[in-house]
Amino acid sequence: MEAAFTSAPPDVSTWDRLEQAGLVTVFGFAAALQFSIAVAQSLLAIAILLWLVLVAVRREHIAAPRFFWPLLAYAALTLVSAAFSPRPDVSILSSKQLVLFLIVPLIFRFARGTRGNTLITVIVSVGAASAAFGIVQYELFHFDTLGRRPTGPALGHYMTYSGMLMLVMGAALARVLFGTRDRLWAALVMPALALAVAFTFTRSAWVGVSVATGVLLTLKNFRLMALLPILAAIFFVAAPAVVSQRFSSMFDAKDATRRDRVAMMHAGAHMVRDHPILGLGPQMVLELYGQYREPDAVEPVEPHLHNVPLQIAAERGLPALAVWIWFLAVLVMDLARSFMVPHLRVLSAAALAAVVAMLAAGFFEYNFGDSEFLMLFLLLITLPFAAARSLSSHAPA
């Protein structure tokens, strides 16, 4: 009688099906990222649910790379800052983006072994389609002015679109330079990716691509750095006049957006001076910018300070900035070690390209606060650590 009420554990095939469903959902999430934030977030939620079910029923440890723990500390300090914000309701609601940090243990769990290289193929292939879409927007639908720029299939904003293309370019170039197979496809799509980035008129993405390219060429062979000025000259000569003018504006002290960036830096410095420990609170730069706005600022209101370190310090305080720097330090050190392992070299190079591109572009744009960008960034930087795990690696509690 007692046996009749004892539920038998599911057979192995049930767990295999859950495992397969989780893996397929992760791949779907990676593919959807560059086309639909709604679809990507829905697939991410399903993947996280499947992951948590597997962790619970198989009694696995929740494992993650070392850099995840500074990210958790950063999340905790963000929530403290939100709690003491002038508008806790607004700040706490805006902190929901912290849930995206779960991408790290999720990818670490599902993208083991050779799956990471397949994910890179998916990301580069979808990126190529996205780049083609942007080129069509520019050439055929007159998305060819600063007021109307290519935004890609459904990303909504040219800054997000250019940032995503920047990360994909780094991944594609890493495969071209360090891959032993599947290099041809990555090489073939590189011109389309570069053209699409150029057509967005987004100077921060241009800087990020240039720095990431320089780092990857240096890692391959320092002498290849001689190619950079040649590539820059070709770009400047071959680019349409409006793109060349946009490029030249980076060095024009009278450029309105450049002057506004300087004004934002001054405003951000005053914010940090007045609130060094907890910052203003998440989303409070938008609310309180008018109080700190410089007289020579161009825009009356700014949603953020167009600078990742300054935005973090102003919103969340200097301790949060220190923890974020700790996260980057741990990440870069571990990526440097994994780069020395031959079968992890492509993924490690792609991750390093993502980090340096984010940092270089992040001095001119708050890309770390862009959900679409952050999701792809977290995915790329986790792949080499996941790939170091065998396909059968599960740590039971």
Secondary structure, DSSP 4 states (H G I P E B T S, - for coil): -TGGGSPPPPPHHHHHHHHHHHHHHHHHHHHHTTT-HHHHHHHHHHHHHHHHHHHHHTTB-----TTHHHHHHHHHHHHHHHHTSSSHHHHHHHGGGGGGGGHHHHHHHHS-TTHHHHHHHHHHHHHHHHHHHHHHHHHHS---BTTB---TTT---HHHHHHHHHHHHHHHHHHHHH-SSSHHHHHHHHHHHHHHHHHTT-HHHHHHHHHHHHHHHHHH-GGGGGHHHHHHHHHHHHS-HHHHHHHHGGG-TT-HHHHHHHHHHHHHHHHHHHSTTT-S-TTHHHHHHHHH--TT-S-S--SS-S-HHHHHHHHH-HHHHHHHHHHHHHHHHHHHHHHTSGGGHHHHHHHHHHHHHHHHHHTTS-GGG-HHHHHHHHHHHHHHHHHTS-TT---B-
